[in-house]
Each structure stands twice: as C-alpha cells, then as structure tokens.
Amino acid sequence: MKDDGFFRNIVKFVYQRRKFFLYLLILAVILSYAVFGKKGILQRVELEMENRDLKEKLRTEQEKTMMLQKEVEELKTSDKKIEKFAREKYGMVKDGEEIYKVVTDSTK
C-alpha cells in the first residue's frame, strides 16, 4: 500500500508541473534528433572520419600515379630502362645469353 501512495505522489507532482515536463520532453526530443538523427552529430562525425580516410587513399593513389607516370616517361626515353623492365617483368634475354634457373628446397 505504501507503493500506491508513492506513485500517486509522483503523478501528482508531474501533473502540477506539467508545463515543465512538456518543455522537458520537447527538449529531449530535439536533442535526441540533433544527436541521433539522419543529419545528427554522430552521423557527422562518422562522415568526417570516412572523408579523412578517403582523402588519405586519394593521396596514396595520386602518389602511385605520379610514380607510374615517371616510370612511363623513363621507359619512353631510355633503352636501358626498357631492357631492364623486359628482363625483370617478362624474363626476356639477349641472343646468346644463357639462363640458369636456381631451385630452392622450401622444406629445409
């Protein structure tokens, strides 16, 4: 029976201050939308982190592109570079050269 009086007092307290609780409820809804909504703070932070990661990937890819462009220019202007590239990448050899294949035992 004591619990019944306790809840009755709470209801009476809320009813007497209903405008305050209405404003508090409206404020809670607005704050929850500002934090958790589609354009809320949490979404903004997540998008900023993704943006930072994508910018880093873009910078890395731009550096790779610059290196590849430099390599292409070197291949266009240097016969030695073309020869080195053909030997390393495609295993090509000059006439008269002998190739020795070294086999290693991976079980040791």
Rosetta constraint file for C-alpha pairs under 8 A:
AtomPair CA 1 CA 5 HARMONIC 6.81 0.50
AtomPair CA 2 CA 6 HARMONIC 6.33 0.50
AtomPair CA 3 CA 7 HARMONIC 6.23 0.50
AtomPair CA 4 CA 8 HARMONIC 6.12 0.50
AtomPair CA 5 CA 9 HARMONIC 6.10 0.50
AtomPair CA 6 CA 10 HARMONIC 6.38 0.50
AtomPair CA 7 CA 11 HARMONIC 6.18 0.50
AtomPair CA 8 CA 12 HARMONIC 6.08 0.50
AtomPair CA 9 CA 13 HARMONIC 6.02 0.50
AtomPair CA 10 CA 14 HARMONIC 6.18 0.50
AtomPair CA 11 CA 15 HARMONIC 5.98 0.50
AtomPair CA 12 CA 16 HARMONIC 6.14 0.50
AtomPair CA 13 CA 17 HARMONIC 6.43 0.50
AtomPair CA 14 CA 18 HARMONIC 5.65 0.50
AtomPair CA 14 CA 21 HARMONIC 7.10 0.50
AtomPair CA 17 CA 21 HARMONIC 6.44 0.50
AtomPair CA 18 CA 22 HARMONIC 5.95 0.50
AtomPair CA 19 CA 23 HARMONIC 6.18 0.50
AtomPair CA 20 CA 24 HARMONIC 6.09 0.50
AtomPair CA 21 CA 25 HARMONIC 5.99 0.50
AtomPair CA 22 CA 26 HARMONIC 6.23 0.50
AtomPair CA 23 CA 27 HARMONIC 6.07 0.50
AtomPair CA 24 CA 28 HARMONIC 6.12 0.50
AtomPair CA 25 CA 29 HARMONIC 6.25 0.50
AtomPair CA 26 CA 30 HARMONIC 6.25 0.50
AtomPair CA 27 CA 31 HARMONIC 6.08 0.50
AtomPair CA 28 CA 32 HARMONIC 6.00 0.50
AtomPair CA 29 CA 33 HARMONIC 6.18 0.50
AtomPair CA 30 CA 34 HARMONIC 6.15 0.50
AtomPair CA 31 CA 35 HARMONIC 6.18 0.50
AtomPair CA 32 CA 36 HARMONIC 5.68 0.50
AtomPair CA 32 CA 37 HARMONIC 7.17 0.50
AtomPair CA 33 CA 37 HARMONIC 4.48 0.50
AtomPair CA 33 CA 40 HARMONIC 6.59 0.50
AtomPair CA 34 CA 39 HARMONIC 7.36 0.50
AtomPair CA 34 CA 40 HARMONIC 4.70 0.50
AtomPair CA 34 CA 41 HARMONIC 6.38 0.50
AtomPair CA 35 CA 40 HARMONIC 4.63 0.50
AtomPair CA 35 CA 41 HARMONIC 4.81 0.50
AtomPair CA 35 CA 42 HARMONIC 5.96 0.50
AtomPair CA 36 CA 40 HARMONIC 5.27 0.50
AtomPair CA 36 CA 41 HARMONIC 6.85 0.50
AtomPair CA 36 CA 42 HARMONIC 6.20 0.50
AtomPair CA 36 CA 43 HARMONIC 7.38 0.50
AtomPair CA 37 CA 41 HARMONIC 7.91 0.50
AtomPair CA 37 CA 43 HARMONIC 7.65 0.50
AtomPair CA 38 CA 43 HARMONIC 6.67 0.50
AtomPair CA 39 CA 43 HARMONIC 6.13 0.50
AtomPair CA 39 CA 44 HARMONIC 6.76 0.50
AtomPair CA 40 CA 44 HARMONIC 6.24 0.50
AtomPair CA 41 CA 45 HARMONIC 6.21 0.50
AtomPair CA 42 CA 46 HARMONIC 6.24 0.50
AtomPair CA 43 CA 47 HARMONIC 6.15 0.50
AtomPair CA 44 CA 48 HARMONIC 6.12 0.50
AtomPair CA 45 CA 49 HARMONIC 6.30 0.50
AtomPair CA 46 CA 50 HARMONIC 6.30 0.50
AtomPair CA 47 CA 51 HARMONIC 5.99 0.50
AtomPair CA 48 CA 52 HARMONIC 6.18 0.50
AtomPair CA 49 CA 53 HARMONIC 6.32 0.50
AtomPair CA 50 CA 54 HARMONIC 6.16 0.50
AtomPair CA 51 CA 55 HARMONIC 6.12 0.50
AtomPair CA 52 CA 56 HARMONIC 6.31 0.50
AtomPair CA 53 CA 57 HARMONIC 6.29 0.50
AtomPair CA 54 CA 58 HARMONIC 6.05 0.50
AtomPair CA 55 CA 59 HARMONIC 6.15 0.50
AtomPair CA 56 CA 60 HARMONIC 6.25 0.50
AtomPair CA 57 CA 61 HARMONIC 6.13 0.50
AtomPair CA 58 CA 62 HARMONIC 6.06 0.50
AtomPair CA 59 CA 63 HARMONIC 6.26 0.50
AtomPair CA 60 CA 64 HARMONIC 6.34 0.50
AtomPair CA 61 CA 65 HARMONIC 6.13 0.50
AtomPair CA 62 CA 66 HARMONIC 6.18 0.50
AtomPair CA 63 CA 67 HARMONIC 6.28 0.50
AtomPair CA 64 CA 68 HARMONIC 6.15 0.50
AtomPair CA 65 CA 69 HARMONIC 6.04 0.50
AtomPair CA 66 CA 70 HARMONIC 6.14 0.50
AtomPair CA 67 CA 71 HARMONIC 6.19 0.50
AtomPair CA 68 CA 72 HARMONIC 6.13 0.50
AtomPair CA 69 CA 73 HARMONIC 6.22 0.50
AtomPair CA 70 CA 74 HARMONIC 6.22 0.50
AtomPair CA 71 CA 75 HARMONIC 6.14 0.50
AtomPair CA 72 CA 76 HARMONIC 6.20 0.50
AtomPair CA 73 CA 77 HARMONIC 6.41 0.50
AtomPair CA 74 CA 78 HARMONIC 5.83 0.50
AtomPair CA 74 CA 81 HARMONIC 6.78 0.50
AtomPair CA 75 CA 79 HARMONIC 7.15 0.50
AtomPair CA 75 CA 81 HARMONIC 5.58 0.50
AtomPair CA 75 CA 82 HARMONIC 5.43 0.50
AtomPair CA 78 CA 82 HARMONIC 6.56 0.50
AtomPair CA 79 CA 83 HARMONIC 6.17 0.50
AtomPair CA 80 CA 84 HARMONIC 6.11 0.50
AtomPair CA 81 CA 85 HARMONIC 6.01 0.50
AtomPair CA 82 CA 86 HARMONIC 6.09 0.50
AtomPair CA 83 CA 87 HARMONIC 6.15 0.50
AtomPair CA 84 CA 88 HARMONIC 6.10 0.50
AtomPair CA 85 CA 89 HARMONIC 5.69 0.50
AtomPair CA 85 CA 90 HARMONIC 7.70 0.50
AtomPair CA 86 CA 90 HARMONIC 5.28 0.50
AtomPair CA 86 CA 91 HARMONIC 6.52 0.50
AtomPair CA 86 CA 92 HARMONIC 5.75 0.50
AtomPair CA 87 CA 91 HARMONIC 4.62 0.50
AtomPair CA 87 CA 92 HARMONIC 4.73 0.50
AtomPair CA 87 CA 93 HARMONIC 6.38 0.50
AtomPair CA 88 CA 92 HARMONIC 7.77 0.50
AtomPair CA 93 CA 97 HARMONIC 6.43 0.50
